[in-house]
């Protein structure tokens, strides 16, 4: 059985995102990296993942600065549309 993991980690957390991608490199896991809330929520609405990992610092969209509480706001918005388990991480 294949599982999909969405990783929402912004440009400032590139090293964290790459670490998570390498850690989840398994044949039965598909990793979907997104770099801001807007793109991650759009993906979740179209294709709900099995698990969500979000960085604490996450920008709202491609034109916004990193928000120190952006990951928490993202998790609240994601929870409203997707029942997948979530992990909030920081580098």
MOPAC internal coordinates of N, CA, C and O (Angstrom, degrees):
PM7 1SCF
backbone

  N    0.0000 0     0.00 0     0.00 0    0    0    0
  C    1.4480 1     0.00 0     0.00 0    1    0    0
  C    1.5191 1   108.91 1     0.00 0    2    1    0
  O    1.2310 1   120.37 1   -50.26 1    3    2    1
  N    1.3085 1   116.89 1   129.74 1    3    2    1
  C    1.4560 1   122.50 1  -178.87 1    5    3    2
  C    1.5330 1   110.22 1   -91.13 1    6    5    3
  O    1.2310 1   120.92 1   -34.02 1    7    6    5
  N    1.3156 1   115.84 1   145.98 1    7    6    5
  C    1.4628 1   121.69 1   179.29 1    9    7    6
  C    1.5232 1   109.40 1  -124.48 1   10    9    7
  O    1.2310 1   121.00 1   -33.23 1   11   10    9
  N    1.3306 1   115.69 1   146.77 1   11   10    9
  C    1.4506 1   121.79 1   178.26 1   13   11   10
  C    1.5188 1   108.78 1  -111.12 1   14   13   11
  O    1.2310 1   120.92 1   -51.28 1   15   14   13
  N    1.3468 1   115.84 1   128.72 1   15   14   13
  C    1.4619 1   121.73 1   177.72 1   17   15   14
  C    1.5183 1   107.67 1  -119.13 1   18   17   15
  O    1.2310 1   120.35 1   -58.90 1   19   18   17
  N    1.3140 1   116.94 1   121.10 1   19   18   17
  C    1.4532 1   122.22 1   175.30 1   21   19   18
  C    1.5219 1   108.08 1   -91.70 1   22   21   19
  O    1.2310 1   120.34 1   -51.49 1   23   22   21
  N    1.3292 1   116.95 1   128.51 1   23   22   21
  C    1.4610 1   121.91 1   176.28 1   25   23   22
  C    1.5178 1   107.51 1  -113.39 1   26   25   23
  O    1.2310 1   120.44 1   -63.83 1   27   26   25
  N    1.3210 1   116.77 1   116.17 1   27   26   25
  C    1.4619 1   122.58 1   177.39 1   29   27   26
  C    1.5195 1   107.76 1  -106.74 1   30   29   27
  O    1.2310 1   121.13 1   -81.25 1   31   30   29
  N    1.3291 1   115.45 1    98.75 1   31   30   29
  C    1.4641 1   121.47 1   179.90 1   33   31   30
  C    1.5149 1   107.65 1  -141.61 1   34   33   31
  O    1.2310 1   120.41 1   -55.35 1   35   34   33
  N    1.3164 1   116.82 1   124.65 1   35   34   33
  C    1.4565 1   122.52 1  -174.08 1   37   35   34
  C    1.5178 1   114.29 1   -71.44 1   38   37   35
  O    1.2310 1   121.84 1    -1.49 1   39   38   37
  N    1.3279 1   114.08 1   178.51 1   39   38   37
  C    1.4626 1   121.62 1  -178.16 1   41   39   38
  C    1.5181 1   111.54 1   -58.40 1   42   41   39
  O    1.2310 1   119.80 1   145.44 1   43   42   41
  N    1.3155 1   117.99 1   -34.56 1   43   42   41
  C    1.4587 1   121.52 1   179.08 1   45   43   42
  C    1.5186 1   113.05 1   -70.12 1   46   45   43
  O    1.2310 1   120.50 1   163.57 1   47   46   45
  N    1.3059 1   116.64 1   -16.43 1   47   46   45
  C    1.4679 1   122.16 1   178.74 1   49   47   46
  C    1.5248 1   111.58 1  -110.93 1   50   49   47
  O    1.2310 1   120.47 1  -145.37 1   51   50   49
  N    1.3237 1   116.71 1    34.63 1   51   50   49
  C    1.4687 1   120.66 1  -177.96 1   53   51   50
  C    1.5230 1   111.54 1   -60.08 1   54   53   51
  O    1.2310 1   120.24 1   139.46 1   55   54   53
  N    1.3386 1   117.14 1   -40.54 1   55   54   53
  C    1.4656 1   119.98 1  -179.76 1   57   55   54
  C    1.5291 1   110.69 1   -65.04 1   58   57   55
  O    1.2310 1   120.39 1   139.05 1   59   58   57
  N    1.3211 1   116.87 1   -40.95 1   59   58   57
  C    1.4620 1   121.35 1   177.68 1   61   59   58
  C    1.5251 1   110.10 1   -63.86 1   62   61   59
  O    1.2310 1   120.67 1   134.71 1   63   62   61
  N    1.3308 1   116.33 1   -45.29 1   63   62   61
  C    1.4626 1   120.68 1   179.60 1   65   63   62
  C    1.5322 1   110.36 1   -59.25 1   66   65   63
  O    1.2310 1   120.06 1   133.57 1   67   66   65
  N    1.3237 1   117.49 1   -46.43 1   67   66   65
  C    1.4597 1   121.22 1   179.97 1   69   67   66
  C    1.5247 1   111.75 1   -64.21 1   70   69   67
  O    1.2310 1   120.00 1   141.61 1   71   70   69
  N    1.3301 1   117.60 1   -38.39 1   71   70   69
  C    1.4625 1   121.61 1   176.73 1   73   71   70
  C    1.5258 1   110.78 1   -61.11 1   74   73   71
  O    1.2310 1   120.60 1   134.80 1   75   74   73
  N    1.3255 1   116.45 1   -45.20 1   75   74   73
  C    1.4652 1   120.87 1   179.29 1   77   75   74
  C    1.5259 1   111.40 1   -64.92 1   78   77   75
  O    1.2310 1   120.41 1   139.32 1   79   78   77
  N    1.3236 1   116.82 1   -40.68 1   79   78   77
  C    1.4577 1   120.58 1   179.29 1   81   79   78
  C    1.5274 1   109.86 1   -62.19 1   82   81   79
  O    1.2310 1   120.33 1   135.71 1   83   82   81
  N    1.3371 1   116.97 1   -44.29 1   83   82   81
  C    1.4726 1   119.99 1   178.50 1   85   83   82
  C    1.5239 1   111.13 1   -65.14 1   86   85   83
  O    1.2310 1   120.21 1   139.22 1   87   86   85
  N    1.3316 1   117.20 1   -40.78 1   87   86   85
  C    1.4690 1   120.73 1  -178.54 1   89   87   86
  C    1.5308 1   111.62 1   -65.33 1   90   89   87
  O    1.2310 1   120.48 1   150.58 1   91   90   89
  N    1.3186 1   116.69 1   -29.42 1   91   90   89
  C    1.4622 1   121.17 1  -177.95 1   93   91   90
  C    1.5266 1   112.78 1   -97.78 1   94   93   91
  O    1.2310 1   120.32 1  -166.82 1   95   94   93
  N    1.3175 1   116.99 1    13.18 1   95   94   93
  C    1.4598 1   121.74 1  -178.80 1   97   95   94
  C    1.5321 1   110.06 1   -74.63 1   98   97   95
  O    1.2310 1   121.69 1   -93.76 1   99   98   97
  N    1.3089 1   114.37 1    86.24 1   99   98   97
  C    1.4664 1   122.80 1  -179.90 1  101   99   98
  C    1.5273 1   108.01 1  -132.94 1  102  101   99
  O    1.2310 1   120.00 1   -29.62 1  103  102  101
  N    1.3277 1   117.61 1   150.38 1  103  102  101
  C    1.4684 1   120.16 1  -178.17 1  105  103  102
  C    1.5330 1   114.11 1   -59.53 1  106  105  103
  O    1.2310 1   120.18 1   149.30 1  107  106  105
  N    1.3176 1   117.27 1   -30.70 1  107  106  105
  C    1.4649 1   119.66 1  -176.71 1  109  107  106
  C    1.5303 1   113.41 1   -98.50 1  110  109  107
  O    1.2310 1   120.00 1  -167.10 1  111  110  109
  N    1.3471 1   117.61 1    12.90 1  111  110  109
  C    1.4639 1   121.37 1   178.79 1  113  111  110
  C    1.5234 1   109.45 1  -122.29 1  114  113  111
  O    1.2310 1   121.08 1   -53.29 1  115  114  113
  N    1.3189 1   115.54 1   126.71 1  115  114  113
  C    1.4591 1   121.84 1   173.83 1  117  115  114
  C    1.5247 1   107.25 1  -106.19 1  118  117  115
  O    1.2310 1   120.58 1   -58.70 1  119  118  117
  N    1.3212 1   116.49 1   121.30 1  119  118  117
  C    1.4640 1   121.72 1  -179.33 1  121  119  118
  C    1.5260 1   108.56 1   -98.89 1  122  121  119
  O    1.2310 1   121.16 1   -49.16 1  123  122  121
  N    1.3217 1   115.38 1   130.84 1  123  122  121
  C    1.4573 1   122.60 1   178.26 1  125  123  122
  C    1.5293 1   107.51 1  -115.04 1  126  125  123
  O    1.2310 1   119.15 1   -77.73 1  127  126  125
  N    1.3381 1   119.22 1   102.27 1  127  126  125
  C    1.4651 1   120.34 1   179.18 1  129  127  126
  C    1.5333 1   111.69 1   -85.39 1  130  129  127
  O    1.2310 1   120.85 1   -44.13 1  131  130  129
  N    1.3084 1   115.99 1   135.87 1  131  130  129
  C    1.4645 1   122.90 1   175.65 1  133  131  130
  C    1.5211 1   107.34 1  -132.77 1  134  133  131
  O    1.2310 1   120.07 1   -33.00 1  135  134  133
  N    1.3321 1   117.48 1   147.00 1  135  134  133
  C    1.4659 1   119.40 1  -173.32 1  137  135  134
  C    1.5255 1   114.86 1  -108.64 1  138  137  135
  O    1.2310 1   119.70 1  -177.72 1  139  138  137
  N    1.3330 1   118.17 1     2.28 1  139  138  137
  C    1.4652 1   119.60 1   175.68 1  141  139  138
  C    1.5323 1   110.19 1  -157.60 1  142  141  139
  O    1.2310 1   121.25 1   -12.95 1  143  142  141
  N    1.3067 1   115.21 1   167.05 1  143  142  141
  C    1.4622 1   121.65 1  -177.72 1  145  143  142
  C    1.5250 1   111.95 1   -58.83 1  146  145  143
  O    1.2310 1   120.49 1   133.90 1  147  146  145
  N    1.3188 1   116.67 1   -46.10 1  147  146  145
  C    1.4603 1   121.11 1  -176.56 1  149  147  146
  C    1.5292 1   111.89 1   -56.89 1  150  149  147
  O    1.2310 1   120.33 1   129.73 1  151  150  149
  N    1.3277 1   116.97 1   -50.27 1  151  150  149
  C    1.4658 1   119.64 1  -178.04 1  153  151  150
  C    1.5275 1   111.82 1   -70.01 1  154  153  151
  O    1.2310 1   120.19 1   145.03 1  155  154  153
  N    1.3255 1   117.24 1   -34.97 1  155  154  153
  C    1.4647 1   120.34 1   179.13 1  157  155  154
  C    1.5277 1   111.18 1   -67.63 1  158  157  155
  O    1.2310 1   120.22 1   135.64 1  159  158  157
  N    1.3174 1   117.19 1   -44.36 1  159  158  157
  C    1.4644 1   119.66 1   179.45 1  161  159  158
  C    1.5298 1   111.86 1   -66.53 1  162  161  159
  O    1.2310 1   120.36 1   143.91 1  163  162  161
  N    1.3314 1   116.92 1   -36.09 1  163  162  161
  C    1.4707 1   120.17 1   177.18 1  165  163  162
  C    1.5273 1   109.66 1   -62.25 1  166  165  163
  O    1.2310 1   120.35 1   137.94 1  167  166  165
  N    1.3249 1   116.94 1   -42.06 1  167  166  165
  C    1.4549 1   120.17 1   178.31 1  169  167  166
  C    1.5361 1   110.76 1   -64.04 1  170  169  167
  O    1.2310 1   120.56 1   133.92 1  171  170  169
  N    1.3254 1   116.54 1   -46.08 1  171  170  169
  C    1.4709 1   121.03 1  -178.55 1  173  171  170
  C    1.5252 1   111.09 1   -59.79 1  174  173  171
  O    1.2310 1   120.36 1   139.45 1  175  174  173
  N    1.3255 1   116.92 1   -40.55 1  175  174  173
  C    1.4672 1   120.00 1   178.97 1  177  175  174
  C    1.5253 1   111.24 1   -63.67 1  178  177  175
  O    1.2310 1   120.32 1   141.21 1  179  178  177
  N    1.3232 1   117.00 1   -38.79 1  179  178  177
  C    1.4679 1   121.35 1  -177.50 1  181  179  178
  C    1.5262 1   112.51 1   -79.92 1  182  181  179
  O    1.2310 1   120.70 1   139.94 1  183  182  181
  N    1.3292 1   116.26 1   -40.06 1  183  182  181
  C    1.4675 1   121.32 1  -174.50 1  185  183  182
  C    1.5231 1   109.05 1  -144.65 1  186  185  183
  O    1.2310 1   119.32 1   -91.51 1  187  186  185
  N    1.3158 1   118.89 1    88.49 1  187  186  185
  C    1.4716 1   119.75 1  -178.60 1  189  187  186
  C    1.5276 1   112.03 1   -57.67 1  190  189  187
  O    1.2310 1   120.20 1   -52.48 1  191  190  189
  N    1.3391 1   117.22 1   127.52 1  191  190  189
  C    1.4618 1   120.46 1   178.82 1  193  191  190
  C    1.5279 1   111.46 1   -79.85 1  194  193  191
  O    1.2310 1   120.94 1    -9.44 1  195  194  193
  N    1.3299 1   115.81 1   170.56 1  195  194  193
  C    1.4580 1   120.90 1   176.90 1  197  195  194
  C    1.5244 1   111.99 1   -83.82 1  198  197  195
  O    1.2310 1   120.68 1   154.96 1  199  198  197
  N    1.3311 1   116.30 1   -25.04 1  199  198  197
  C    1.4721 1   121.36 1  -178.71 1  201  199  198
  C    1.5138 1   108.04 1  -152.72 1  202  201  199
  O    1.2310 1   120.44 1   -32.11 1  203  202  201
  N    1.3286 1   116.76 1   147.89 1  203  202  201
  C    1.4654 1   122.48 1  -179.23 1  205  203  202
  C    1.5209 1   108.82 1  -126.48 1  206  205  203
  O    1.2310 1   120.93 1   -48.14 1  207  206  205
  N    1.3383 1   115.82 1   131.86 1  207  206  205
  C    1.4539 1   122.13 1   173.10 1  209  207  206
  C    1.5220 1   106.49 1  -119.66 1  210  209  207
  O    1.2310 1   120.14 1   -53.45 1  211  210  209
  N    1.3243 1   117.35 1   126.55 1  211  210  209
  C    1.4579 1   121.10 1  -178.48 1  213  211  210
  C    1.5218 1   110.97 1  -127.66 1  214  213  211
  O    1.2310 1   121.20 1   -38.35 1  215  214  213
  N    1.3045 1   115.32 1   141.65 1  215  214  213
  C    1.4541 1   121.80 1   174.58 1  217  215  214
  C    1.5318 1   108.74 1   -77.97 1  218  217  215
  O    1.2310 1   120.44 1   -35.85 1  219  218  217
  N    1.3138 1   116.75 1   144.15 1  219  218  217
  C    1.4676 1   120.53 1   177.97 1  221  219  218
  C    1.5213 1   110.02 1   -59.44 1  222  221  219
  O    1.2310 1   120.42 1   139.29 1  223  222  221
  N    1.3343 1   116.80 1   -40.71 1  223  222  221
  C    1.4612 1   121.01 1   179.60 1  225  223  222
  C    1.5164 1   108.24 1   -96.52 1  226  225  223
  O    1.2310 1   120.54 1   -66.11 1  227  226  225
  N    1.3180 1   116.58 1   113.89 1  227  226  225
  C    1.4599 1   121.44 1  -176.19 1  229  227  226
  C    1.5215 1   108.70 1  -145.29 1  230  229  227
  O    1.2310 1   120.31 1   -47.69 1  231  230  229
  N    1.3222 1   117.01 1   132.31 1  231  230  229
  C    1.4648 1   121.45 1   178.08 1  233  231  230
  C    1.5261 1   109.62 1   -79.61 1  234  233  231
  O    1.2310 1   121.30 1   -27.57 1  235  234  233
  N    1.3261 1   115.11 1   152.43 1  235  234  233
  C    1.4646 1   120.30 1   179.87 1  237  235  234
  C    1.5228 1   111.86 1   -67.25 1  238  237  235
  O    1.2310 1   120.51 1   137.09 1  239  238  237
  N    1.3437 1   116.63 1   -42.91 1  239  238  237
  C    1.4607 1   121.39 1   179.57 1  241  239  238
  C    1.5175 1   109.59 1  -151.61 1  242  241  239
  O    1.2310 1   120.48 1     2.67 1  243  242  241
  N    1.3190 1   116.68 1  -177.33 1  243  242  241
  C    1.4623 1   121.19 1  -174.75 1  245  243  242
  C    1.5296 1   113.04 1   -63.97 1  246  245  243
  O    1.2310 1   119.68 1   157.60 1  247  246  245
  N    1.3177 1   118.23 1   -22.40 1  247  246  245
  C    1.4636 1   121.41 1  -177.18 1  249  247  246
  C    1.5244 1   113.12 1   -99.02 1  250  249  247
  O    1.2310 1   119.74 1   177.06 1  251  250  249
  N    1.3059 1   118.09 1    -2.94 1  251  250  249
  C    1.4674 1   122.10 1  -176.60 1  253  251  250
  C    1.5174 1   111.83 1   -96.64 1  254  253  251
  O    1.2310 1   121.71 1   -26.81 1  255  254  253
  N    1.3164 1   114.34 1   153.19 1  255  254  253
  C    1.4641 1   120.46 1   174.32 1  257  255  254
  C    1.5186 1   109.41 1   -75.01 1  258  257  255
  O    1.2310 1   121.08 1   -18.92 1  259  258  257
  N    1.3256 1   115.54 1   161.08 1  259  258  257
  C    1.4638 1   121.28 1   176.69 1  261  259  258
  C    1.5266 1   108.78 1   -61.32 1  262  261  259
  O    1.2310 1   120.81 1   -41.96 1  263  262  261
  N    1.3228 1   116.06 1   138.04 1  263  262  261
  C    1.4570 1   122.65 1   179.32 1  265  263  262
  C    1.5230 1   108.16 1  -110.66 1  266  265  263
  O    1.2310 1   119.54 1   -59.08 1  267  266  265
  N    1.3484 1   118.48 1   120.92 1  267  266  265
  C    1.4654 1   120.36 1  -178.93 1  269  267  266
  C    1.5334 1   113.93 1   -55.52 1  270  269  267
  O    1.2310 1   119.65 1   153.32 1  271  270  269
  N    1.3107 1   118.27 1   -26.68 1  271  270  269
  C    1.4660 1   121.79 1   178.05 1  273  271  270
  C    1.5124 1   112.35 1  -109.87 1  274  273  271
  O    1.2310 1   120.33 1  -166.80 1  275  274  273
  N    1.3289 1   116.98 1    13.20 1  275  274  273
  C    1.4623 1   121.08 1  -175.71 1  277  275  274
  C    1.5091 1   114.15 1   -61.58 1  278  277  275
  O    1.2310 1   120.42 1   145.43 1  279  278  277
  N    1.3254 1   116.80 1   -34.57 1  279  278  277
  C    1.4564 1   120.07 1   179.57 1  281  279  278
  C    1.5153 1   112.48 1   -66.92 1  282  281  279
  O    1.2310 1   120.96 1   142.57 1  283  282  281
  N    1.3182 1   115.76 1   -37.43 1  283  282  281
  C    1.4708 1   119.99 1   178.03 1  285  283  282
  C    1.5248 1   109.58 1   -66.52 1  286  285  283
  O    1.2310 1   120.44 1   135.34 1  287  286  285
  N    1.3266 1   116.76 1   -44.66 1  287  286  285
  C    1.4695 1   120.44 1   178.09 1  289  287  286
  C    1.5326 1   110.29 1   -62.39 1  290  289  287
  O    1.2310 1   120.66 1   140.23 1  291  290  289
  N    1.3291 1   116.34 1   -39.77 1  291  290  289
  C    1.4650 1   120.35 1   177.54 1  293  291  290
  C    1.5300 1   110.66 1   -60.79 1  294  293  291
  O    1.2310 1   120.39 1   133.39 1  295  294  293
  N    1.3325 1   116.87 1   -46.61 1  295  294  293
  C    1.4685 1   120.29 1  -179.03 1  297  295  294
  C    1.5264 1   111.33 1   -60.86 1  298  297  295
  O    1.2310 1   120.25 1   140.66 1  299  298  297
  N    1.3233 1   117.12 1   -39.34 1  299  298  297
  C    1.4647 1   119.96 1   177.58 1  301  299  298
  C    1.5267 1   110.81 1   -62.90 1  302  301  299
  O    1.2310 1   120.40 1   135.89 1  303  302  301
  N    1.3404 1   116.83 1   -44.11 1  303  302  301
  C    1.4616 1   120.80 1   179.56 1  305  303  302
  C    1.5346 1   111.11 1   -67.51 1  306  305  303
  O    1.2310 1   120.47 1   139.22 1  307  306  305
  N    1.3264 1   116.71 1   -40.78 1  307  306  305
  C    1.4612 1   120.43 1   179.52 1  309  307  306
  C    1.5248 1   110.88 1   -65.43 1  310  309  307
  O    1.2310 1   119.97 1   139.01 1  311  310  309
  N    1.3258 1   117.67 1   -40.99 1  311  310  309
  C    1.4650 1   121.79 1   179.99 1  313  311  310
  C    1.5204 1   110.99 1   -60.11 1  314  313  311
  O    1.2310 1   120.09 1   147.19 1  315  314  313
  N    1.3224 1   117.43 1   -32.81 1  315  314  313
  C    1.4648 1   121.08 1  -179.45 1  317  315  314
  C    1.5278 1   112.14 1   -67.87 1  318  317  315
  O    1.2310 1   119.91 1   158.35 1  319  318  317
  N    1.3387 1   117.77 1   -21.65 1  319  318  317
  C    1.4661 1   119.78 1  -177.09 1  321  319  318
  C    1.5242 1   114.72 1  -119.58 1  322  321  319
  O    1.2310 1   120.30 1   173.61 1  323  322  321
  N    1.3476 1   117.03 1    -6.39 1  323  322  321
  C    1.4667 1   119.26 1  -174.67 1  325  323  322
  C    1.5298 1   110.13 1  -148.86 1  326  325  323
  O    1.2310 1   119.45 1   -49.72 1  327  326  325
  N    1.3303 1   118.66 1   130.28 1  327  326  325
  C    1.4591 1   121.10 1  -179.31 1  329  327  326
  C    1.5351 1   114.58 1   -85.01 1  330  329  327
  O    1.2310 1   119.77 1  -174.12 1  331  330  329
  N    1.3294 1   118.05 1     5.88 1  331  330  329
  C    1.4658 1   120.67 1  -176.36 1  333  331  330
  C    1.5345 1   111.90 1   -60.62 1  334  333  331
  O    1.2310 1   119.70 1   -35.63 1  335  334  333
  N    1.3272 1   118.18 1   144.37 1  335  334  333
  C    1.4639 1   120.93 1   173.64 1  337  335  334
  C    1.5226 1   109.60 1   -62.02 1  338  337  335
  O    1.2310 1   121.02 1   -28.76 1  339  338  337
  N    1.3371 1   115.65 1   151.24 1  339  338  337
  C    1.4644 1   121.00 1  -177.31 1  341  339  338
  C    1.5119 1   111.42 1  -133.00 1  342  341  339
  O    1.2310 1   121.74 1   -27.91 1  343  342  341
  N    1.3294 1   114.28 1   152.09 1  343  342  341
  C    1.4574 1   121.72 1   171.69 1  345  343  342
  C    1.5220 1   107.38 1  -130.03 1  346  345  343
  O    1.2310 1   120.89 1   -45.35 1  347  346  345
  N    1.3082 1   115.91 1   134.65 1  347  346  345
  C    1.4651 1   122.53 1   177.30 1  349  347  346
  C    1.5205 1   106.29 1  -106.08 1  350  349  347
  O    1.2310 1   119.85 1   -57.10 1  351  350  349
  N    1.3346 1   117.88 1   122.90 1  351  350  349
  C    1.4530 1   121.89 1  -174.87 1  353  351  350
  C    1.5256 1   111.09 1  -124.78 1  354  353  351
  O    1.2310 1   121.57 1   -17.58 1  355  354  353
  N    1.3169 1   114.61 1   162.42 1  355  354  353
  C    1.4631 1   120.49 1   175.51 1  357  355  354
  C    1.5235 1   108.22 1  -141.06 1  358  357  355
  O    1.2310 1   121.45 1   -26.31 1  359  358  357
  N    1.3239 1   114.84 1   153.69 1  359  358  357
  C    1.4636 1   118.46 1  -178.88 1  361  359  358
  C    1.5080 1   111.57 1   -82.33 1  362  361  359
  O    1.2310 1   120.10 1   180.00 1  363  362  361

